[in-house]
Amino acid sequence: MGLTSHKVLALAVLAAVLVMAATVWVWPRLAGNNWRAVLGRIGTLLGTQLAVICALGLVANNYFAFYSSWDDLLGTGNPGTVTVKTKNLGKGAAGEPKARIATVQNLGKVAVQGGGAIGRDPKQAGEIHQVRIAGPTTGLSTDAYVYLPPQYFQREFANRQFPAAVVMTGFPGDAKNLVTRLNYPGTALQLLQTGQMQPTVLVLMRPSPAMPADSECEDIPGGTQADSYFTKDVPPVIEASYRVSADPHAWGVVGDSTGGYCALKLAMRHPDVFRSAVSISGYYKAAEDETTGDLFKGSQQRRNEADLTWRLKNLPQPGISVMLAGSEEGDGDYKKETDAFEAVIQKPMNVSTATVPTGGHNFQTWNRLLPPSLEWLSQHLTVPAGPAAPAGA
C-alpha cells in the first residue's frame, strides 16, 4: 500500500486508537515500583506517542502532499527522469529599459557550495553576496542573496552585461534555503561548467517583503505593495548595483510553491519587466487564509485577476515564455490544475513543461526539477547587443 493510501491512513489511525486503549487497559497492572513496572510504563507511553505521531504525520502528509511514496519519503528507489516538453505559441514585443536608482546594502558574503566550488576564488566559483534590497518606490525592504557567476570576475567579461533572474522561495521559506536546501548557486555553477547555462546573476529572495504576512505578490489596497516591490524596485536596484542588463528579455523569475505562483503572476502582469518565468510546483490562484489576511478588500475583480487561469481566459495573453515544472503524481491537485492552466495558453504566450513521474511538495522533488528549470530559463534570457554599461559592484 502506498504512503498516501487511505488504507494506510486508516490502519495508522486504528493502530493509534488500539494502542491508546491497550495502554489504558494495562496501566493498572504497571502501578508497581519494581523495574519491570517502570519499564512497562515507559514502553507503553513511548508506544502510544509513536502511534499517535505516525497517524498525525500521515494526516499532514496526505493534506499537504509533502511526500508521494515510501521511496520519496526514504529517498530510495529510482525517482525517474525529468521530462521536458515545449509548446511554441509565439513571442511578444520588447519593453522599455528601467531607470537606474538606489543600490543594494551589502551585508557580507557566503561561500559557494557544489560544482567543486569549495575553496575556489570568485573567478572559478563565483560569489554570493548577502544583501538588503530597499524599495525606493514602495518603502519595503527585505534581505536577499545575490549570486554572481565566475565570468562576472573574469577580465574578458569586464564590460559585459549579464542576464538576471529573481528566485523566490515558498512561503514562509527563508531566502537562505535557496542557498542551502536547494543550492541555486551550486546548481548554476555545475550547469555553467557543462555548458548548459549561460552566466546569469541570481537574486534569491522570499516571496513576501512584509513577513510574517503572506502578500501573495499582490498590491494590497491600503497595504503592502508587493507586486510593485518586485517589479518597480528590485530590478532597478539590482541593475544599479551590478552589471546586469535592463532589457526585459534579459530578466526572468523562478520560484517554488508560492514563489512559483508569484513567478507566473509577475511575468503575466508585467511582461515589460520579466519575459520568462518558471513555476516549480506552483499554484494558480492566490491563497486566502490567516497568513494573507484580506488581500483584495472585498473586490471580486481583484480576486479574479489574481487567478492566473481566469486571466488567461478573460484578458489578453502576454508575450512571455513560461515553464511549468512539477510531478505527474503525488503533489495533490498540481497535475490537474496545471493541465487546466496549460490548456488555455495561446499565442503570443509560450509554454514548456518539466515533469518527474512522482514527487511530493518538498525539497527533494524541487531539487530534481531545478537543473532543467535553470537550463530552460537560461535559454530564454537574452542580452541585446550594444554598448556595455559601466562596471557595477
N, C-alpha and C positions, 0 to 999 in steps of 0.2 A: 504494500500500500504506500502511496506517495505521501510526501511530507504534508501537502496541503489537502489530502483526502479528508472528507467529512468523517469517514470511518476511524481514521487515526485520531482525529479530534474527539470524537465520541468516546473512543476507548480511553483516551487520556483523561477525559472528564470523569468517566466511570471509575477508572482506577483511583483518581484522587478522592472520589466520594467513598469508595470502598476502604481505602487506606485510612481515611479520617474516621470512618465507622469502626474499623478494626482497632484503631488507637483508643477510641472511647471505650470499647469493649474490654480491652486488655489492661487498661490503665490501672484499675483497682488491684490487679494482680502484681503490678510493678511498684507497689507502695512501700516495699521493704527498704531497709537500709544496707542490705548486702550488695556486693559488687555486681552480682547478676541483675538485680533490680535496677541499679543505677544505669548500667549499660543498656538494659532494655528500654528504659525511659528515653535515653539519648537516641537509641536506634529508631524508636517509633516517632520521635519528634523530627529527626532528620528525614525519615521516610515520608512522613506527611508533608513536610515542607517541599521536598523534592517533587513529589507527585503534584502538588498544587502549582509549583513554579513551572513544571513542564506543561501542564494544562493551560496556564495563563500565557506561556510563551507561544504555544500553538495558536491560541486565540489571536494574539497580537500579530503573529506572522501571517495568519490567514487574512486578517483585516488589512494590514499594511503591505503585504506581499514582499517582505524582505528577502525571503529565500523560497525558491520554487520547487526544490527537490532535496533529497538527502545528500546527493553529490554536491549541490550548490551550498548547502549548509556546512558540510565537512570538507569541501574543497577537493573532492576526489572525483574520479571518473573522467571521461572525455567531454569537455564542455562544448565541443563542436566549433566550427569556424564561423567567422563573421562574414555574412553575405552582404555585398554592397550592390545596389541597383540604382540606376539613374534614369529618370524620365525627363527628356528635354522638352520644354514647352516654350522657350523663348527668353529674351533678355529685355531689360528696360534701359532707359537713358541715364546718363551720368548726372550727378547732383553737383552742387557748388561746394568748393572747399570751405572749411570753417575758419574762423578767426583764431589767432594765437593769443592766449591770455595768460592767466596765472600758471605757476609751475607747482609740481608736487613738493611735499615736505619729506625729505629723505630721513628715515628712522634707523637705517642700518642695512646690513647685508646678510644674506642667508646662503649657505653652501648649496651648490647644485649636486643632487644625488642621482645616480644612474647614468647609463651610457658611458661607463668608465670615467665619470667626471670627477670623482673624489680626488682632491689634491691637485687638480689642474688649475692653471691660471685662466682668466677670462677669455683669452684668445683661443683656448681649447674647449672650455666648457660653457662659456657664457657667464652671466652673473645675475643674481636675484637681488633686487632692491626691495626692502620693506619700506613702504611709503604711506603717507596720508594724502588723500585727494580731497581738497576742499572745493566745493562748488560755488563759484562766484555769482551765478545767477539764481541758485536755489538756497544758498546758505547751508546746504547739507555737507557733511564730511564723513568719510569712512576710511579705515585702513585697508591697504591692499598690498599685493606683491607684484613687482614688475620683473619679468624675465627678459633679459637682453641676450640674444644668441651670440655665439663666438664671433661671427662675422662683424658684429657691431664694434668690436675692439680691434679688428684687423685693418692694417694700413690700406689695403686695396679697396676697402669699403668705407673709408673715412668720410667720403662725401655722398654716401649712399643714403637714400631714404628707405625705410623699411615698412612693410605692411604690419598691421597690428590686429589683435583680437582681444576683445573683452571676454573673460572666462568667469562664469558665475557658479557658485555652489548651489545646493538646495537650501531650503530654509529649515531650521535655523543654523545651517552649517557655518563653520568658521573658514575664512579665506585660507587659513593655514592648511586646511585639509587638501586644498588644491596643490599644495607643495609636498605634503607628507603622504596622505592616503591615496590620492590619485596621481600625484607627481607629474603634473603637466610639463614642468621644465625638463625633467629627465626623459620623458617620452618624446618631447620635441627634439631634444638633443640626439636621441637614438635615430629618429626619423631623418634628421639633418645629416647624420653620419652615413646613412644608407641612401641618401638622395631622394627620399620620399616626401620631403618637406622643404620649402624654401625658408630662409632665415626670417623669423617673424617675432615681433615683440608681443609678449603675452601680458595682459593686465588681469590679475587674478583677484576676484572680489566676491563679497557677499551680494545676494540679490536685493537686499534691503539696506538703504542708507539711514534707516531710522529704527535700529534694533532697540528693544526686543519685538517691535511690531513688524508684521509681515505686510509690506506695502504692495506686493504682487506687481511691482514695477508700474504702478499707477500714479497719475497726478490726482491726488485726493482733494476734492473741493474743500478749501479751508484747512488743508492738512499737508502732509508730506508730498512733495513734488518729485517722486522717484523717477518717473518717466523722463522728466526734464533733466534730472541729475545725470542719468546715464546717457542722454543724447545731446544735451546742450553744455554740460560741464565736463564730463570725463574725457571725451575725445579731444577737445581743445586743450585741456590741461596736459594731457599726455603728449600731444603734438608740440606744445611749448617746452616740454621737459626733455624730450628725446627726439632722435632723428626719425620721426615717423611721418609718413605721407598723410596729408589732409584729404586726399581724394576718397570718396566713399567706397570706390572699388577696392581700395587697399584696407578696408576695415570690415571685420567680421565679428560675430558674437556667438559664443557657445556656452552651454550650461547643462547641468543635470537636474532633474526633478523640477523644482520651482525655477531654478536657473535656466532649464530648458524651455519652460513656458515663457519666461522673460525674453530669452534669446529670440524666439519666434515673434513674439509680440513687438519687441523693439524694432526688429528689421521690417516687419509688415507695416508698422505705423510710420517708420522713418527710413525709407529707402535712400533718402538723401544723406544718411549717416552710416548705415550698415547695409551693404549689398549682399552679404552672405550670413547665414545663421545655421547652427547645428543644435538640435534639441536631443539630448540623451535622456531617455526615459521621462520626457517632459509630458505635461498635460496640456489641455487646450482651452480651458475655461478657468477664470480666476477663482481661487479658493475664497470662501467666505466663512470665517469661523471666529473663535475668540482671539486668535492671534492677529487677524486682519482688522477687526472692528468693521465699521461701516465704510466700505471703500467708495461707494457710489452715491451716498447721501440720498437714497431713495430714487435715483434716476435709472429707469429701466433702459434708456438709450445708452447710458454709460456702461451698464452691466452687459448689454448686448455687444457693444464694441470691444469689450474685454474677452468675449467669447470668440476665439480665433476661427472656429468653423463657421459661426454666424457671419463674421467679417468676410470670409471667402464667398459666401452665398449672397451677401447683400451689398457689399462695397466693391469698388474696382480693385482688382488684384494687382499688387505691386510687382515691379520688375526686379525681383530678387531671386536668389538661389538658396534653397534650404535643404538640409539633410535631417531626416527623422531616424534616430538610432535607438534601438531597444530590442527587447526579446520577443520572440514569437509566442512564447508561453511562459507563464509564471509570474508576470508583473501585473496582476489584477486585470483591469479593463484596458490596459495600454494598447494591446493589439487591436481591439475593436474600435477604440476611439481614434487611433492613428489611421486605420483603414478608412474611416469615415472622413477624416480630415484630408487625407491624400486624394480621395476620390473626387473632391470638388475643386482641386487645384487646376487652374487653366492658365494659358498664356496671358501675360508675359512672365508668370512665375514659373520657376523650375524646381523640381523636387527629386531628391535621391533618398534612398533608404539604406541603412546598415542594420542587419539583424543577427542575433545569435538564436539558436534553437530554443534554449531555455535560460531563464535567469530571473532572479528577483529584483526588487527595487533596492539595490545595495551597491557598495563599492566594488565588490567582486565582478558584478555584471558591467559596471561602468568602466572598470579597468580594461576589460576585454574590448569594449567599444571605442575606447579612447584613441588608439593608433589610427584606425581607419577614419575616424571623425576628424582628427587633425590633418591627416593626409588629404582628405576631401576638401577641408576648409582652405588648406594651403593652395590647392589647385584653383580655387575661386578668388584668391586675393591677388590683385594686380596693382603695381605702382606705375602710373603713367610716366613715360619718358619726359625729361625736362631738366632744367637747372636744379642742382641739389641745394637743399636748404642748409643754412649754417649748422654746424655740429651742435647737438644738444648735450645733455648730460652723458 
